[in-house]
Structure formats: structure tokens, C-alpha cells
Amino acid sequence: MRQVIIYPDNEDGGWVCEVPSLPGCVGGGATKEEALDNIRDAIAGWIDAAQTLGREVPDDPQSAEICVV
């Protein structure tokens, strides 16, 4: 399980997802559901690529704090 941050894309519409524990792992979609499906694929691809290259896959602390400013 990975933390995923999802937020609206105010410039292009749709939604953006980021995975803080996997640098550069981002995805998006026209709807929240599509964005979440896409980020699942991106997470799997990120982990597969890291393992293929012999790189460490970072742990995910699975703790989060939500701050709205």
C-alpha cells in the first residue's frame, strides 16, 4: 500500500496523483477513478523498473497529515 496524493488539475482539468515515497511517480486522469487506476499502474511500473535496475524500493511510512491552507 502506498500513500497517494490526489488533487484537481486546475490548468488542464482532470486529476493528478503523486506518490511521495516514489520520487517522480505521478499519474492523472479525467476523473478521480481514472487517475487512481492510472497511478496504480504507475506504481507497479516504478517498482518494476527499480527492481530491474537493482535499485532499492523505498518503504512507505503510511502516515499522513492533511493540512488545508
ABEGO torsion letter per residue (X at the ends): XBBBBBBBBAAAEEBBBBBAABBGBBBBBABAAAAAAAAAAAAAAAAAAAAAAGBBBBBBAGBBBBBBX
